[in-house]
Each structure stands twice: as C-alpha cells, then as structure tokens.
Amino acid sequence: MNETHLLDELVPQFDEPADWDDVLARARARRLPRRRLVLVVAVVVAALVVGPALGVLLTRHRGPQLPAGADRSRVGVVISPATGRVLLEVAPWKGHDGFCYLVLPVRSGCVPRSHKTVVIRPPLVGWTFDPRVVSGSARTLSGAQIKLTVKHFGGRVDATFFLAGDRFPRFLRNVTLRDARGRIVMRVR
C-alpha cells in the first residue's frame, strides 16, 4: 500500500466543483499588512523610542560649566548677534567679592575683584573693573582691526567684559578700550 491509497482511505473524496473565488477571498483576508502601514508603524516607534533618547544626548552639556562657586540664580550672558549663540556666562562668586565666568566652550573660572584689566586668548576675552569702558577694538599682527563686543554687568559682578565675537584664534598686537566719548581708557599689549 502506498501513500496515495492511504490518503484516499483517510480523506473521503468529494465531487463538488472548485470554488476558486472563495479560495481567493480567503487568501486576501489573510494578507500581510501593506508596506505603507509597516513604514508608518516603524516611524512612529522610532519617534517614540529614539527621539527622547536622542534629545537627552543632545541636551547634555559635557564641556566646561560655570564653577560650583557661582551664584546660578544671577547668571548674565553675552549672546553673539550674528549667530544667536551664548558666548559668555557671568555670575557673582558666592561668599567672595568677585565673579565666576564661563567662556563657551573653552574656559571657566572664578576671579576676585581687583584693579587689573585681564585679557585671555584664544578666543579673545577679558574684563576690567573700570566703569568708563564702553567700547573696544583689537588690532591683529597684520594690522586688521576687530571690533569687540563690550558688555557691563552691574550688581555684585560690577565688571565690564570685552570679547571678540568669533572663535578664531588670532595673533593680536593690542587691545584698545575706549570711553563713551571715544577716548582711549587703556591699551593692553
């Protein structure tokens, strides 16, 4: 006895005509979801799972930050008018007569109040406690003149900051700080 005879004994034969429309309808009912639906589901899952994780990674700031001694409730900033990015953050120094600063993204620290004018580079940034300073410029070794952003912070900081708006390190010959009438208050080499 072979398999065909065994199958004929177990499954009775029927002589009804084939209903191919019924077969095709049942096949359509069991069809897998369309590609477009699968794509939409994949995008929604990616937005719900990957989006928040990416947001956390992008908002974590791992570079220099204001020192722990800074009074974070009184932070002042200097924003680049060209790019809208924060260039400098300044806050009073808790328990000291001075301030803490953060030059983004390269340097931070706290300094006591003094009568000195300080210039740090690169990038060019500095401060003075002379209240007369309202504008400034820097001259490069090639002779080009760069206009500086100058901002005075009052209150417990009570210092005037000056900085170059770009981040390119430049070789400077001098920095000139001026008063409201345009007279030179000081020149730093």
DRENDO-1510 file (C-alpha; in Angstrom, 1 decimal, always signed):
<recs>
REC; n; res; u; v; w
REC; 1; MET; +0.0; +0.0; +0.0 .
REC; 2; ASN; +1.4; +3.4; -0.9 .
REC; 3; GLU; +0.7; +6.8; +0.4 .
REC; 4; THR; -2.0; +7.6; -2.2 .
REC; 5; HIS; -4.1; +4.7; -1.2 .
REC; 6; LEU; -3.7; +5.5; +2.4 .
REC; 7; LEU; -4.7; +9.1; +1.8 .
REC; 8; ASP; -7.8; +8.0; -0.2 .
REC; 9; GLU; -8.9; +5.9; +2.7 .
REC; 10; LEU; -8.5; +8.6; +5.4 .
REC; 11; VAL; -9.9; +11.6; +3.4 .
REC; 12; PRO; -13.2; +11.0; +1.7 .
REC; 13; GLN; -13.4; +12.2; -1.9 .
REC; 14; PHE; -15.9; +14.8; -2.9 .
REC; 15; ASP; -17.2; +15.7; -6.3 .
REC; 16; GLU; -18.2; +19.3; -5.8 .
REC; 17; PRO; -17.0; +21.9; -8.3 .
REC; 18; ALA; -14.0; +24.0; -7.3 .
REC; 19; ASP; -14.9; +27.4; -5.9 .
REC; 20; TRP; -11.8; +29.5; -6.7 .
REC; 21; ASP; -13.5; +32.8; -5.8 .
REC; 22; ASP; -13.8; +31.5; -2.3 .
REC; 23; VAL; -10.2; +30.5; -2.2 .
REC; 24; LEU; -9.0; +33.8; -3.5 .
REC; 25; ALA; -11.2; +35.7; -1.0 .
REC; 26; ARG; -9.8; +33.8; +1.9 .
REC; 27; ALA; -6.3; +34.4; +0.6 .
REC; 28; ARG; -6.9; +38.1; +0.5 .
REC; 29; ALA; -8.3; +38.1; +4.1 .
REC; 30; ARG; -5.0; +36.6; +5.4 .
REC; 31; ARG; -2.8; +39.1; +3.5 .
REC; 32; LEU; +0.1; +40.7; +5.5 .
REC; 33; PRO; -0.1; +44.4; +6.3 .
REC; 34; ARG; +0.8; +46.7; +3.5 .
REC; 35; ARG; +4.3; +48.2; +3.2 .
REC; 36; ARG; +3.0; +51.7; +3.8 .
REC; 37; LEU; +1.4; +50.7; +7.1 .
REC; 38; VAL; +4.5; +48.9; +8.2 .
REC; 39; LEU; +6.5; +52.0; +7.4 .
REC; 40; VAL; +4.2; +54.3; +9.4 .
REC; 41; VAL; +4.4; +52.0; +12.4 .
REC; 42; ALA; +8.2; +51.9; +12.2 .
REC; 43; VAL; +8.4; +55.7; +12.0 .
REC; 44; VAL; +6.0; +56.1; +15.0 .
REC; 45; VAL; +8.0; +53.6; +17.1 .
REC; 46; ALA; +11.3; +55.3; +16.1 .
REC; 47; ALA; +9.9; +58.7; +17.1 .
REC; 48; LEU; +8.7; +57.4; +20.4 .
REC; 49; VAL; +11.8; +55.5; +21.3 .
REC; 50; VAL; +14.7; +57.1; +19.6 .
REC; 51; GLY; +13.5; +60.7; +19.8 .
REC; 52; PRO; +13.6; +61.1; +23.6 .
REC; 53; ALA; +16.9; +59.2; +23.8 .
REC; 54; LEU; +18.5; +61.5; +21.2 .
REC; 55; GLY; +17.1; +64.6; +23.0 .
REC; 56; VAL; +18.8; +63.6; +26.2 .
REC; 57; LEU; +22.1; +63.0; +24.5 .
REC; 58; LEU; +21.9; +66.4; +22.7 .
REC; 59; THR; +21.0; +68.4; +25.7 .
REC; 60; ARG; +23.7; +67.1; +27.9 .
REC; 61; HIS; +26.5; +69.6; +28.1 .
REC; 62; ARG; +29.8; +67.9; +28.7 .
REC; 63; GLY; +32.2; +70.9; +28.2 .
REC; 64; PRO; +33.2; +73.5; +30.7 .
REC; 65; GLN; +30.5; +74.8; +33.0 .
REC; 66; LEU; +30.2; +77.6; +35.5 .
REC; 67; PRO; +32.2; +76.7; +38.6 .
REC; 68; ALA; +30.4; +75.4; +41.6 .
REC; 69; GLY; +31.1; +78.6; +43.5 .
REC; 70; ALA; +28.9; +80.6; +41.0 .
REC; 71; ASP; +25.6; +82.0; +42.2 .
REC; 72; ARG; +23.5; +80.4; +39.5 .
REC; 73; SER; +20.4; +82.4; +40.4 .
REC; 74; ARG; +22.1; +85.5; +39.0 .
REC; 75; VAL; +23.7; +84.5; +35.7 .
REC; 76; GLY; +24.2; +87.1; +33.0 .
REC; 77; VAL; +25.1; +86.2; +29.4 .
REC; 78; VAL; +26.6; +87.7; +26.2 .
REC; 79; ILE; +25.0; +86.5; +23.0 .
REC; 80; SER; +26.5; +86.7; +19.6 .
REC; 81; PRO; +24.3; +89.0; +17.5 .
REC; 82; ALA; +25.4; +87.1; +14.3 .
REC; 83; THR; +24.7; +83.5; +15.4 .
REC; 84; GLY; +22.5; +83.9; +18.5 .
REC; 85; ARG; +24.8; +81.6; +20.5 .
REC; 86; VAL; +25.8; +82.2; +24.0 .
REC; 87; LEU; +29.5; +83.4; +24.1 .
REC; 88; LEU; +29.9; +84.2; +27.8 .
REC; 89; GLU; +28.2; +83.5; +31.1 .
REC; 90; VAL; +28.9; +85.5; +34.2 .
REC; 91; ALA; +27.6; +85.1; +37.8 .
REC; 92; PRO; +28.6; +86.5; +41.2 .
REC; 93; TRP; +31.0; +84.4; +43.2 .
REC; 94; LYS; +29.2; +83.0; +46.3 .
REC; 95; GLY; +30.9; +84.2; +49.5 .
REC; 96; HIS; +33.6; +86.2; +47.7 .
REC; 97; ASP; +34.0; +89.7; +46.3 .
REC; 98; GLY; +34.3; +88.8; +42.6 .
REC; 99; PHE; +32.7; +86.8; +39.9 .
REC; 100; CYS; +32.7; +83.4; +38.1 .
REC; 101; TYR; +32.8; +83.2; +34.3 .
REC; 102; LEU; +32.4; +80.7; +31.5 .
REC; 103; VAL; +33.7; +81.4; +28.0 .
REC; 104; LEU; +31.9; +78.9; +25.9 .
REC; 105; PRO; +33.2; +76.3; +25.1 .
REC; 106; VAL; +36.8; +76.6; +26.3 .
REC; 107; ARG; +37.3; +78.0; +29.8 .
REC; 108; SER; +35.8; +78.9; +33.1 .
REC; 109; GLY; +36.9; +80.1; +36.5 .
REC; 110; CYS; +36.3; +82.5; +39.4 .
REC; 111; VAL; +38.3; +85.7; +40.0 .
REC; 112; PRO; +38.4; +88.2; +42.9 .
REC; 113; ARG; +37.7; +91.9; +42.4 .
REC; 114; SER; +40.9; +93.8; +41.6 .
REC; 115; HIS; +42.0; +96.9; +39.7 .
REC; 116; LYS; +43.7; +95.0; +36.9 .
REC; 117; THR; +42.4; +94.5; +33.4 .
REC; 118; VAL; +42.7; +90.9; +32.3 .
REC; 119; VAL; +43.0; +89.7; +28.7 .
REC; 120; ILE; +42.8; +86.0; +27.9 .
REC; 121; ARG; +43.2; +84.4; +24.5 .
REC; 122; PRO; +42.3; +82.4; +22.4 .
REC; 123; PRO; +39.5; +83.3; +22.0 .
REC; 124; LEU; +40.0; +86.9; +22.9 .
REC; 125; VAL; +38.0; +87.7; +26.1 .
REC; 126; GLY; +38.8; +90.0; +29.0 .
REC; 127; TRP; +37.4; +92.1; +31.8 .
REC; 128; THR; +38.0; +95.3; +33.6 .
REC; 129; PHE; +36.6; +96.9; +36.7 .
REC; 130; ASP; +37.0; +100.4; +35.2 .
REC; 131; PRO; +33.4; +101.7; +34.7 .
REC; 132; ARG; +34.4; +104.1; +32.0 .
REC; 133; VAL; +35.0; +101.4; +29.3 .
REC; 134; VAL; +32.1; +101.2; +26.8 .
REC; 135; SER; +33.7; +100.0; +23.6 .
REC; 136; GLY; +36.8; +98.3; +22.4 .
REC; 137; SER; +38.8; +97.0; +19.4 .
REC; 138; ALA; +41.8; +94.8; +18.8 .
REC; 139; ARG; +44.5; +95.0; +16.2 .
REC; 140; THR; +46.0; +91.9; +14.7 .
REC; 141; LEU; +49.6; +91.5; +13.7 .
REC; 142; SER; +48.7; +92.0; +10.1 .
REC; 143; GLY; +47.1; +95.4; +11.0 .
REC; 144; ALA; +43.4; +94.4; +10.7 .
REC; 145; GLN; +41.1; +95.9; +13.3 .
REC; 146; ILE; +38.5; +93.8; +15.0 .
REC; 147; LYS; +35.5; +95.4; +16.8 .
REC; 148; LEU; +35.0; +93.9; +20.2 .
REC; 149; THR; +31.7; +93.1; +21.9 .
REC; 150; VAL; +31.6; +95.1; +25.2 .
REC; 151; LYS; +29.1; +94.4; +28.0 .
REC; 152; HIS; +28.9; +95.8; +31.5 .
REC; 153; PHE; +27.4; +93.7; +34.3 .
REC; 154; GLY; +26.3; +95.7; +37.3 .
REC; 155; GLY; +25.2; +94.4; +40.7 .
REC; 156; ARG; +27.6; +92.1; +42.6 .
REC; 157; VAL; +29.6; +91.4; +39.4 .
REC; 158; ASP; +30.2; +95.1; +38.6 .
REC; 159; ALA; +32.7; +94.5; +35.8 .
REC; 160; THR; +32.9; +95.2; +32.1 .
REC; 161; PHE; +33.6; +92.3; +29.7 .
REC; 162; PHE; +35.0; +92.6; +26.2 .
REC; 163; LEU; +35.4; +89.8; +23.7 .
REC; 164; ALA; +35.8; +89.0; +20.0 .
REC; 165; GLY; +32.6; +87.6; +18.6 .
REC; 166; ASP; +34.4; +84.9; +16.6 .
REC; 167; ARG; +36.1; +81.8; +17.8 .
REC; 168; PHE; +39.1; +82.0; +15.6 .
REC; 169; PRO; +42.4; +82.3; +17.4 .
REC; 170; ARG; +44.2; +85.4; +16.2 .
REC; 171; PHE; +47.6; +86.8; +16.8 .
REC; 172; LEU; +46.9; +90.2; +18.3 .
REC; 173; ARG; +49.1; +93.2; +18.6 .
REC; 174; ASN; +47.0; +95.1; +21.1 .
REC; 175; VAL; +43.5; +95.7; +22.6 .
REC; 176; THR; +42.2; +99.2; +22.9 .
REC; 177; LEU; +39.4; +100.1; +25.3 .
REC; 178; ARG; +37.5; +103.4; +25.0 .
REC; 179; ASP; +35.1; +105.5; +27.0 .
REC; 180; ALA; +31.8; +107.0; +25.8 .
REC; 181; ARG; +33.5; +109.9; +24.0 .
REC; 182; GLY; +35.8; +107.6; +22.1 .
REC; 183; ARG; +38.9; +108.5; +24.2 .
REC; 184; ILE; +41.3; +105.7; +24.9 .
REC; 185; VAL; +40.9; +104.5; +28.5 .
REC; 186; MET; +43.6; +101.8; +28.2 .
REC; 187; ARG; +45.6; +99.9; +25.7 .
REC; 188; VAL; +46.7; +96.3; +26.5 .
REC; 189; ARG; +49.5; +94.8; +24.5 .
</recs>
